[in-house]
Amino acid sequence: MKLYTVSTGDIAYRYEKSIVLFFKGARKVLSTSVFNGGYHENFQAVFNHDGKVGSGMPCEMLADTYTEHMQILAKRIGLDPDMVTGMGTAADMENVAIESLKYKELTVTAIVTGGIETNGGRVGDPADYYKPIEKPDKLGTINIILVLDADMPPGTLARALVTCTEAKTAAIQELLAGSNYSTGLATGSGTDQTIIIANTEAEIYLEGAGKHSKMGELIGKTVTKAVKAALSKQSGLNPEAQHNVFKRLKRFKVTTQSVWQLYQEQAAVTVLKPEFLETAESLAKEPLMLTATSLYVHLLDQFLWGLLGKDEVLVAAEKILADIAAGYDAESRVLRSIAVESMMEAWSELFVNIVNDKVKKD
């Protein structure tokens, strides 16, 4: 089906679990893909492909290597493998988000698919992948096709890639999505890919794509908005879903299961697990609990980033715990030290105590 017509006249179609953008003229393309990646001026199209066999199923591999797989795939969807570049993903093409902004003669369009629930990470997280070829079972997660309706030198196209990446990270940071590999906030996934396209035939020629340029501003706004929309469509990652203490604390391994286990260890009278979880989930979304917990976590982040010292965090964190306790007429907890484990333990004990009180009242 015809999905979208870009200001360049290029048309994006969605078919066979792919989104293909066919070029109407000469284009400059910069791709991070290992399949015909790098800088090119002779491509006829670019594509993004959902590699899953089916919903919730693993990705399909058509060859022993990722590059060979993509070559076969390109032929399957009616493309010349030598004249295209493409990206693989486990995201559904139906969940694509498209955003476009215009300023005078310049139009910037972002076509994004993505989800980081299982693969989201923070740059610098511990990693174990070290091979000369790409893993065949790891397909891109946040995939961006960015069309810039202006001509520009190759270096500006590369700068646009940097601006685009900053915008993607800003979107994830604003959602406070946590890394799955550390206690940090995610900056992307481990397999993100991006294709930047400039219109060689455009009448305008620009040499700026950084934050001080109008093109950089449009890139930032379109990519940030499209990434947020794609994440919401694909996995429900949005402000409403993040309005929950367990979403904020997942990166510190605090979950409904962990507080249930703590409750079993400490409670004199036990209740059915679904009753406990229902009360815990309700408490997790209450304004006082969520707001105070968010401040508590940010104190810990600033300590881990070296922006606040132990004594500063200790005083403020204990005050927050006391405010939570007072708000629920519960007994506060004393922090033994400023570290991830001790701060999460103190918070969890207080949370379980409040849940226990609520359950008894009910």
CORGIRA-V908949 format. One record per residue. N is the residue number from 1. RES is the residue in three letters. PSI is psi in radians with two decimals (* if undefined). OMEGA is omega as a letter, one per 30 degrees, with the letter a starting at -180 (NA if undefined). D_FIRST is the distance of its C-alpha to the first C-alpha in whole Angstrom. Layout:
((N RES PSI OMEGA D_FIRST) (N RES PSI OMEGA D_FIRST))
This chain:
((1 MET 2.60 l 0) (2 LYS 2.15 a 4) (3 LEU -0.82 a 6) (4 TYR 2.47 l 9) (5 THR 2.10 a 12) (6 VAL 2.80 a 15) (7 SER -0.39 l 18) (8 THR -0.19 a 19) (9 GLY -0.18 l 16) (10 ASP 2.46 a 14) (11 ILE 2.29 l 11) (12 ALA 2.25 l 9) (13 TYR 2.58 l 6) (14 ARG 2.07 l 5) (15 TYR 2.67 l 6) (16 GLU 0.83 l 10) (17 LYS 0.50 a 11) (18 SER 2.70 l 11) (19 ILE 2.10 a 10) (20 VAL 2.23 l 10) (21 LEU 1.92 a 12) (22 PHE 2.31 a 13) (23 PHE 2.47 l 16) (24 LYS -0.14 a 18) (25 GLY -2.84 a 21) (26 ALA 2.37 a 24) (27 ARG 2.58 l 23) (28 LYS 2.27 a 25) (29 VAL 2.30 l 24) (30 LEU 2.07 a 26) (31 SER 2.45 l 25) (32 THR -0.02 a 26) (33 SER 2.61 l 25) (34 VAL -0.21 l 27) (35 PHE 1.79 a 25) (36 ASN 0.70 l 26) (37 GLY -3.10 a 27) (38 GLY -2.73 a 29) (39 TYR 2.30 a 29) (40 HIS 2.69 l 27) (41 GLU 0.12 a 27) (42 ASN 0.22 a 25) (43 PHE 2.67 l 22) (44 GLN -0.34 a 19) (45 ALA 2.92 l 16) (46 VAL 2.75 a 16) (47 PHE 2.81 l 14) (48 ASN 2.28 a 15) (49 HIS 2.35 l 15) (50 ASP 1.94 a 16) (51 GLY -0.01 a 19) (52 LYS 2.54 l 20) (53 VAL -0.68 l 20) (54 GLY 3.06 a 20) (55 SER 2.18 l 20) (56 GLY 0.08 a 24) (57 MET 2.86 a 24) (58 PRO 2.92 a 25) (59 CYS 2.56 a 23) (60 GLU 2.36 l 23) (61 MET 2.20 a 25) (62 LEU -0.08 a 24) (63 ALA 3.08 a 28) (64 ASP -0.53 a 31) (65 THR 2.75 a 30) (66 TYR -0.71 a 27) (67 THR -0.80 l 27) (68 GLU -0.68 l 27) (69 HIS -0.79 a 24) (70 MET -0.57 l 22) (71 GLN -0.78 l 23) (72 ILE -0.74 a 22) (73 LEU -0.75 l 18) (74 ALA -0.77 l 18) (75 LYS -0.71 a 18) (76 ARG -0.63 a 16) (77 ILE 0.28 l 13) (78 GLY 0.52 a 14) (79 LEU 2.69 l 16) (80 ASP 1.98 a 20) (81 PRO -0.44 a 22) (82 ASP -0.14 a 24) (83 MET 0.33 a 22) (84 VAL 2.86 l 20) (85 THR 2.68 a 21) (86 GLY 2.91 a 19) (87 MET 2.53 l 19) (88 GLY 2.66 a 20) (89 THR 2.91 l 20) (90 ALA 0.14 l 20) (91 ALA 2.62 l 18) (92 ASP 2.34 l 15) (93 MET -0.42 l 12) (94 GLU -0.34 a 11) (95 ASN 0.36 l 14) (96 VAL 2.56 l 13) (97 ALA 2.32 a 16) (98 ILE 2.21 l 15) (99 GLU 2.47 a 19) (100 SER 2.44 l 20) (101 LEU 2.59 a 23) (102 LYS 2.47 l 25) (103 TYR 1.96 a 29) (104 LYS -2.10 a 30) (105 GLU -0.15 a 29) (106 LEU 2.30 l 27) (107 THR 2.35 l 24) (108 VAL 2.29 a 23) (109 THR 2.29 l 19) (110 ALA 2.27 l 19) (111 ILE 1.92 a 16) (112 VAL 2.39 l 17) (113 THR 2.66 l 17) (114 GLY 2.80 l 20) (115 GLY 2.39 a 23) (116 ILE 0.33 a 27) (117 GLU -0.67 a 29) (118 THR -0.30 a 30) (119 ASN 0.10 a 30) (120 GLY 2.40 a 31) (121 GLY 2.97 l 34) (122 ARG 2.40 a 36) (123 VAL 2.30 a 37) (124 GLY -0.08 l 40) (125 ASP 2.69 l 40) (126 PRO 2.40 a 42) (127 ALA 2.72 a 40) (128 ASP 0.07 a 40) (129 TYR 2.11 l 38) (130 TYR 1.47 a 39) (131 LYS 2.70 a 38) (132 PRO -0.13 l 38) (133 ILE 2.81 a 34) (134 GLU 2.44 l 31) (135 LYS 2.29 a 31) (136 PRO -0.34 a 29) (137 ASP 0.13 l 28) (138 LYS 1.70 a 27) (139 LEU 2.74 a 24) (140 GLY 2.59 a 23) (141 THR -1.05 l 23) (142 ILE 1.87 a 22) (143 ASN 2.26 a 20) (144 ILE 2.23 l 20) (145 ILE 2.04 a 18) (146 LEU 2.07 a 20) (147 VAL 2.15 l 20) (148 LEU 1.95 a 23) (149 ASP 1.15 l 23) (150 ALA 2.70 l 27) (151 ASP 2.71 a 29) (152 MET 2.79 l 31) (153 PRO 2.80 a 33) (154 PRO -0.64 a 32) (155 GLY -0.63 l 35) (156 THR -0.61 l 33) (157 LEU -0.70 l 29) (158 ALA -0.67 l 31) (159 ARG -0.59 l 33) (160 ALA -0.61 l 29) (161 LEU -0.70 l 28) (162 VAL -0.81 l 32) (163 THR -0.72 l 31) (164 CYS -0.75 l 27) (165 THR -0.70 l 29) (166 GLU -0.70 a 32) (167 ALA -0.73 l 29) (168 LYS -0.81 l 27) (169 THR -0.69 l 31) (170 ALA -0.71 l 32) (171 ALA -0.76 a 29) (172 ILE -0.69 l 30) (173 GLN -0.69 a 34) (174 GLU -0.33 l 33) (175 LEU -0.07 a 32) (176 LEU 0.71 l 35) (177 ALA 2.26 a 33) (178 GLY 2.71 l 35) (179 SER 2.59 l 36) (180 ASN 0.02 a 36) (181 TYR -0.04 l 38) (182 SER -3.08 l 41) (183 THR 0.08 a 42) (184 GLY 2.93 l 40) (185 LEU 2.49 a 37) (186 ALA 2.61 l 34) (187 THR -0.05 a 33) (188 GLY -2.86 l 30) (189 SER 2.97 a 29) (190 GLY -0.12 a 30) (191 THR 0.43 l 27) (192 ASP 2.55 l 25) (193 GLN 2.67 a 24) (194 THR 2.46 l 23) (195 ILE 2.13 l 22) (196 ILE 2.33 a 23) (197 ILE 2.26 l 22) (198 ALA 2.58 a 24) (199 ASN 1.78 a 24) (200 THR -0.49 a 27) (201 GLU 0.04 a 26) (202 ALA 2.63 l 27) (203 GLU -0.50 a 30) (204 ILE 2.55 a 31) (205 TYR 2.10 a 33) (206 LEU 2.55 a 33) (207 GLU 0.15 a 35) (208 GLY 2.27 l 35) (209 ALA 0.21 l 32) (210 GLY -3.05 a 35) (211 LYS -0.33 l 35) (212 HIS -0.09 a 38) (213 SER 2.70 l 35) (214 LYS -0.63 l 33) (215 MET -0.69 l 30) (216 GLY -0.69 l 31) (217 GLU -0.80 a 31) (218 LEU -0.68 l 28) (219 ILE -0.83 a 26) (220 GLY -0.80 a 28) (221 LYS -0.77 a 27) (222 THR -0.77 a 23) (223 VAL -0.77 l 24) (224 THR -0.81 a 26) (225 LYS -0.74 a 24) (226 ALA -0.69 l 21) (227 VAL -0.78 l 22) (228 LYS -0.75 a 24) (229 ALA -0.71 l 21) (230 ALA -0.73 l 19) (231 LEU -0.64 l 23) (232 SER -0.76 l 23) (233 LYS -0.76 a 19) (234 GLN -0.80 a 20) (235 SER 0.14 l 24) (236 GLY 0.34 l 25) (237 LEU 1.83 a 27) (238 ASN 3.01 a 28) (239 PRO -0.66 a 31) (240 GLU -0.78 a 32) (241 ALA -0.57 a 31) (242 GLN -0.10 l 34) (243 HIS 1.07 a 36) (244 ASN 2.26 a 38) (245 VAL -0.52 a 41) (246 PHE -0.50 l 40) (247 LYS -0.68 a 36) (248 ARG -0.47 a 39) (249 LEU -0.01 a 41) (250 LYS -0.67 a 39) (251 ARG -0.25 l 40) (252 PHE 0.22 l 43) (253 LYS 0.48 l 43) (254 VAL 2.03 a 44) (255 THR 3.04 l 42) (256 THR -0.60 l 42) (257 GLN -0.69 a 44) (258 SER -0.66 l 46) (259 VAL -0.53 l 48) (260 TRP -0.75 l 48) (261 GLN -0.71 l 50) (262 LEU -0.68 l 52) (263 TYR -0.76 l 53) (264 GLN -0.61 a 54) (265 GLU -0.52 a 56) (266 GLN -0.47 a 58) (267 ALA 2.39 l 58) (268 ALA -0.61 l 61) (269 VAL 2.23 a 59) (270 THR 2.73 l 56) (271 VAL 3.00 l 53) (272 LEU 2.48 a 50) (273 LYS -0.77 l 47) (274 PRO -0.57 l 45) (275 GLU -0.74 l 47) (276 PHE -0.82 a 48) (277 LEU -0.66 l 44) (278 GLU -0.74 l 43) (279 THR -0.72 a 46) (280 ALA -0.76 a 45) (281 GLU -0.64 l 41) (282 SER -0.78 l 43) (283 LEU -0.62 a 45) (284 ALA -0.37 a 42) (285 LYS -0.06 a 41) (286 GLU 2.43 a 44) (287 PRO -0.81 a 44) (288 LEU -0.83 a 48) (289 MET -0.80 a 47) (290 LEU -0.81 a 43) (291 THR -0.83 a 45) (292 ALA -0.71 l 48) (293 THR -0.67 l 46) (294 SER -0.73 l 44) (295 LEU -0.69 l 47) (296 TYR -0.79 a 48) (297 VAL -0.68 a 46) (298 HIS -0.57 l 45) (299 LEU -0.77 l 49) (300 LEU -0.75 l 49) (301 ASP -0.79 a 46) (302 GLN -0.55 l 48) (303 PHE -0.78 a 51) (304 LEU -0.48 l 49) (305 TRP -0.07 l 48) (306 GLY 0.32 a 52) (307 LEU -0.37 l 51) (308 LEU 2.54 l 54) (309 GLY 2.97 a 57) (310 LYS -0.81 a 58) (311 ASP -0.70 l 60) (312 GLU -0.78 a 58) (313 VAL -0.68 a 55) (314 LEU -0.84 a 58) (315 VAL -0.83 a 59) (316 ALA -0.71 a 56) (317 ALA -0.72 l 54) (318 GLU -0.59 l 57) (319 LYS -0.71 l 57) (320 ILE -0.77 l 54) (321 LEU -0.71 l 55) (322 ALA -0.67 l 58) (323 ASP -0.71 l 55) (324 ILE -0.84 a 53) (325 ALA -0.78 a 56) (326 ALA -0.66 a 58) (327 GLY -0.42 a 55) (328 TYR 0.23 l 55) (329 ASP 0.83 a 59) (330 ALA 2.93 l 58) (331 GLU 2.26 a 60) (332 SER 3.01 l 59) (333 ARG 2.60 l 59) (334 VAL 2.26 l 60) (335 LEU 2.27 l 59) (336 ARG -0.55 l 60) (337 SER 2.91 l 59) (338 ILE 1.71 l 56) (339 ALA 2.82 a 53) (340 VAL -0.90 a 50) (341 GLU -0.81 a 51) (342 SER -0.67 l 54) (343 MET -0.68 l 52) (344 MET -0.60 l 50) (345 GLU -0.79 a 52) (346 ALA -0.77 l 54) (347 TRP -0.79 a 51) (348 SER -0.71 l 50) (349 GLU -0.73 l 54) (350 LEU -0.77 a 54) (351 PHE -0.81 l 50) (352 VAL -0.69 l 52) (353 ASN -0.74 l 55) (354 ILE -0.74 l 53) (355 VAL -0.77 a 51) (356 ASN -0.74 l 54) (357 ASP -0.72 a 56) (358 LYS -0.72 a 53) (359 VAL -0.73 l 53) (360 LYS -0.70 l 57) (361 LYS -0.61 a 57) (362 ASP * NA 54))
